[in-house]
Amino acid sequence: MPKTMFDKIWEAHEVRDGLLYIDLHLVHEVTSAQAFEGLRLARRSVRRPDKTLATADHNVPTDGTSVTRMIEDVLSRQQVQTLERNCAEFGIPVYSMGSDRQGIVHVIGPELGLTQPGTTIVCGDSHTATHGALGALAFGIGTSEVEHVLATQTLVQRKPKSMRIWYAGELGFGVTAKDVILATIGTMGTSGCVGYAVEYAGPVIERLSIENRLTVCNMTIEAGGRAGMVAPDDTTFAYLEGRPAVPSGPAWEQALDRWRTLPTDDGATFDRTVDIDGSGIAPMVTWGTTPGQVVEVTGRVPSPDEFAEAADRETAERALAYMGLDPGTPITDVPLDRVFIGSCTNSRIEDLRLAAAVAEGRRVADGIRAMVVPGSAQVKIQAEEEGLDRVFEAAGFEWRSAGCSMCLGMNPDILAPRERCASTSNRNFEGRQGAGGRTHLVSPEMAAAAAIEGHFVDIRSWRA
Amino acid sequence: MDPVTVVKGKVSVLDRADIDTDQIIPKQFLKRIERTGYGEFLFYDWVRSGEVSLEPNPILVAGRNFGCGSSREHAVWAIQQFGFGAVVAPSFSDIFFGNCTKNGLLPIRLAEADVRALAAAGEATIDLAQQTISFAGRTLPFEIDAEIKHRLLNGLDEIALTLEHVHDIDAFERDRLPAGPVTTAL
C-alpha cells in the first residue's frame, strides 16, 4: 500500500502503539531546567546523551558578550548557567556562550548536519517543525515531555492526521519562502493545521533551497500544525554532504539509498489536501497580532467589518487598537521605528545575503534603528568572511552576535511600548518583542528595504 | 501529579479567540528554573493594563484555539497555580493541550455555542470519570483520550508508565534502531 513520507517515518519509529522513538533531542535553557530537576528528584538518568544536544539561545545577549558569567541580567545568567551545569551532570554535549557552534537551536541542527532525513526530532520549542525541511519528522514539545524524552528517548504521541499542501506554478520576482508561508497561514488561519503533520510539496517547494524550506517549515506552528516537512531530494543531499554530523564514505552512500526511499509514494492518500497557486503569491506583511492577520504589501489595513465571523471581527478590532492602525491605511504608508533581521525563521546566510544586497550602497532612514542578528556563530563567521557585516554597518545597520534576540524579548533586545518594527521573525503576538511593541512580519528583503525607506515598500517595484 | 476526578464551581470567562501562551505568561517570567511561582503573573500585561480582571475560580472559559504559539509549559503552570483546575474552549493548540494533560489541568473541548452557554451559566461541574460537564440544568458529554483519562484519574507519572515498557525500548534499540546522528561524536 502506498505510504506518505510521514507514515514511513512514523512506522519506523513506533516502539509500540503510541510510543515514538526519538533520534535527536535538542535542548535549550528556557524549557529544560525543570525537566532536569524532575530527573534528579526521581533519581533518573538521561538514557541517550549521544542523541541529545544543548545550546543557549533565548537569553543570550547579542552585543558581543561571549561568556555566560558576564550576562548582566541575573535570571538570564542563572538560566544559562543552570543549562551548562545540567549538561555537565548528565553528560550532554552543549554549545553554550563562547562556542563557535553556539546559536539558535533550529539554526545549528541543520548547520551541523544533525538534522537528517527520516529522523524523528524533538525540542522544547514550538518552532521545532523547522527541521522537517530536510525530510525529518520534528515536533515541538513541553517541559514534561522534555523530561520524558531525556529519561526514555521516547515520546508518548497519538499519530497526527496528515495534510499535503501543494504549491503549483512558480514564485514571482521578489517573492520569497517567507511570503509563501505567510500567505499560507493567511489562507489556512491560525488553527487551520491543528492536529496535522503537514507535507509541503509541488514545484514551488521543489525549487526552494534548503534554507528557504527551513523558513517555510519553521512557521507551520503558526497555522497550528504539529509538524511541517518537505521530501528530501538532490537539493537536500547536496546541502548535507560534508557537514560535521553527516556520515562519509560508504556510510554516506548507504544513507543516500535510505533517504531516497522516504518521499511519499505515488497514490498515497492524505487526510486532507490543499492547493495553493504559488504564482499568485505576493510579498506579504502582517497588520495584526496573529500571523494569520496578513495582507499583500499592495493591500490596505482591513476593516473589522470585512470579516464574516464574529470572533474574527472582535479579534481584528482588538488587533487594530493594539497596533495603532486605522482601517484602510495602505500598508506602504505604515511608518516604522525599528527593523529586526534575524530569528530561527530568517537568520541564515542566504537570508543575510539577500538583505545585504538590498542594503548595499544605501542608508538606513533617519529615525530607524535596524539590527541584523545572525542565527548562529557559524553564520556570523561566514557572513563576515563574505563581507556582509561591512555592507550592513556601512548602511547603518547594527551587526550583532548570534541568538534569538528580538524575536521574543528574553534578552536585552526588545521594543519599547508603541515602537513599530518590521521583523523577519515568526510571531506578531501582543508584547512578543517587548510589552506594547508592535510587530509586522515580513521577509528579509522587505525588512531591509523598509529600513532604507522608513516604511514598507513593494520590493518588486522598489528602486531607492 | 495529583489525581483529577471532579472540577466544580464558578467559571471565569475570557471571551477571546487565539489566546497565545505569550499572553498567558509573558516571556520575562520564563527565566525561573522552578515549576512554581507563576500564578501571580497569569495574563500579566492584560491584567496590569486593566483590560482583564480574573477571579481564581475552578474553571476558565475561553475562545477557540486557546494556548496557541510557544510551547512553554509555564503557561499551564501559571493557569493552575492561579487556581484553575480546568479550561473549557471550542479548541486548543496541540502542544498546550498535551502540556495540560501532563500536569492535571483538564482541557475540555465543547462546541462554541455550548461554551457560550457555559459562560452565561456561571458555574459547572466537570466529572472526568463520567466524561460529562453539567451546567444550567444540562449535562453534556466531552471527549478525552482513554489513556490520558486513566492517567489523570489516577494521578500517574507518565515516565514511570513508559518505563514499564523499557524492554520494548531496549528491543527497539537492539533490533530496529534507524541510523541517525551522534551528538557526542561531533
HADDOCK unambig.tbl for C-alpha pairs under 7 A between the chains (distance, minus, plus):
assign (segid A and resid 15 and name CA) (segid B and resid 168 and name CA) 6.47 0.50 0.50
assign (segid A and resid 15 and name CA) (segid B and resid 169 and name CA) 6.29 0.50 0.50
assign (segid A and resid 15 and name CA) (segid B and resid 172 and name CA) 6.14 0.50 0.50
assign (segid A and resid 23 and name CA) (segid B and resid 180 and name CA) 6.24 0.50 0.50
assign (segid A and resid 30 and name CA) (segid B and resid 30 and name CA) 6.70 0.50 0.50
assign (segid A and resid 30 and name CA) (segid B and resid 31 and name CA) 6.66 0.50 0.50
assign (segid A and resid 31 and name CA) (segid B and resid 72 and name CA) 6.82 0.50 0.50
assign (segid A and resid 33 and name CA) (segid B and resid 33 and name CA) 5.40 0.50 0.50
assign (segid A and resid 34 and name CA) (segid B and resid 33 and name CA) 6.06 0.50 0.50
assign (segid A and resid 34 and name CA) (segid B and resid 34 and name CA) 5.89 0.50 0.50
assign (segid A and resid 34 and name CA) (segid B and resid 35 and name CA) 6.23 0.50 0.50
assign (segid A and resid 50 and name CA) (segid B and resid 182 and name CA) 5.40 0.50 0.50
assign (segid A and resid 50 and name CA) (segid B and resid 183 and name CA) 5.05 0.50 0.50
assign (segid A and resid 50 and name CA) (segid B and resid 184 and name CA) 4.95 0.50 0.50
assign (segid A and resid 51 and name CA) (segid B and resid 182 and name CA) 5.75 0.50 0.50
assign (segid A and resid 51 and name CA) (segid B and resid 183 and name CA) 5.62 0.50 0.50
assign (segid A and resid 52 and name CA) (segid B and resid 183 and name CA) 6.22 0.50 0.50
assign (segid A and resid 53 and name CA) (segid B and resid 183 and name CA) 6.10 0.50 0.50
assign (segid A and resid 75 and name CA) (segid B and resid 31 and name CA) 5.71 0.50 0.50
assign (segid A and resid 75 and name CA) (segid B and resid 32 and name CA) 6.92 0.50 0.50
assign (segid A and resid 76 and name CA) (segid B and resid 31 and name CA) 6.07 0.50 0.50
assign (segid A and resid 79 and name CA) (segid B and resid 31 and name CA) 6.29 0.50 0.50
assign (segid A and resid 79 and name CA) (segid B and resid 33 and name CA) 6.59 0.50 0.50
assign (segid A and resid 93 and name CA) (segid B and resid 183 and name CA) 6.96 0.50 0.50
assign (segid A and resid 93 and name CA) (segid B and resid 184 and name CA) 6.27 0.50 0.50
assign (segid A and resid 114 and name CA) (segid B and resid 181 and name CA) 5.43 0.50 0.50
assign (segid A and resid 119 and name CA) (segid B and resid 180 and name CA) 6.73 0.50 0.50
assign (segid A and resid 124 and name CA) (segid B and resid 71 and name CA) 6.72 0.50 0.50
assign (segid A and resid 125 and name CA) (segid B and resid 70 and name CA) 6.78 0.50 0.50
assign (segid A and resid 125 and name CA) (segid B and resid 71 and name CA) 5.49 0.50 0.50
assign (segid A and resid 126 and name CA) (segid B and resid 70 and name CA) 5.32 0.50 0.50
assign (segid A and resid 126 and name CA) (segid B and resid 71 and name CA) 4.96 0.50 0.50
assign (segid A and resid 140 and name CA) (segid B and resid 71 and name CA) 6.65 0.50 0.50
assign (segid A and resid 141 and name CA) (segid B and resid 71 and name CA) 6.20 0.50 0.50
assign (segid A and resid 141 and name CA) (segid B and resid 95 and name CA) 6.29 0.50 0.50
assign (segid A and resid 142 and name CA) (segid B and resid 71 and name CA) 5.55 0.50 0.50
assign (segid A and resid 142 and name CA) (segid B and resid 72 and name CA) 6.13 0.50 0.50
assign (segid A and resid 142 and name CA) (segid B and resid 73 and name CA) 5.35 0.50 0.50
assign (segid A and resid 142 and name CA) (segid B and resid 95 and name CA) 6.84 0.50 0.50
assign (segid A and resid 142 and name CA) (segid B and resid 99 and name CA) 5.92 0.50 0.50
assign (segid A and resid 143 and name CA) (segid B and resid 73 and name CA) 5.91 0.50 0.50
assign (segid A and resid 144 and name CA) (segid B and resid 102 and name CA) 6.52 0.50 0.50
assign (segid A and resid 148 and name CA) (segid B and resid 159 and name CA) 5.58 0.50 0.50
assign (segid A and resid 191 and name CA) (segid B and resid 65 and name CA) 6.22 0.50 0.50
assign (segid A and resid 194 and name CA) (segid B and resid 93 and name CA) 6.50 0.50 0.50
assign (segid A and resid 194 and name CA) (segid B and resid 94 and name CA) 6.50 0.50 0.50
assign (segid A and resid 195 and name CA) (segid B and resid 94 and name CA) 6.49 0.50 0.50
assign (segid A and resid 221 and name CA) (segid B and resid 69 and name CA) 6.98 0.50 0.50
assign (segid A and resid 222 and name CA) (segid B and resid 69 and name CA) 6.60 0.50 0.50
assign (segid A and resid 224 and name CA) (segid B and resid 93 and name CA) 6.36 0.50 0.50
assign (segid A and resid 226 and name CA) (segid B and resid 94 and name CA) 6.99 0.50 0.50
assign (segid A and resid 244 and name CA) (segid B and resid 186 and name CA) 6.48 0.50 0.50
assign (segid A and resid 245 and name CA) (segid B and resid 181 and name CA) 5.93 0.50 0.50
assign (segid A and resid 245 and name CA) (segid B and resid 182 and name CA) 6.91 0.50 0.50
assign (segid A and resid 245 and name CA) (segid B and resid 186 and name CA) 6.27 0.50 0.50
assign (segid A and resid 311 and name CA) (segid B and resid 17 and name CA) 6.46 0.50 0.50
assign (segid A and resid 315 and name CA) (segid B and resid 17 and name CA) 6.86 0.50 0.50
assign (segid A and resid 409 and name CA) (segid B and resid 27 and name CA) 6.92 0.50 0.50
assign (segid A and resid 410 and name CA) (segid B and resid 27 and name CA) 5.94 0.50 0.50
assign (segid A and resid 410 and name CA) (segid B and resid 28 and name CA) 6.02 0.50 0.50
assign (segid A and resid 432 and name CA) (segid B and resid 22 and name CA) 6.60 0.50 0.50
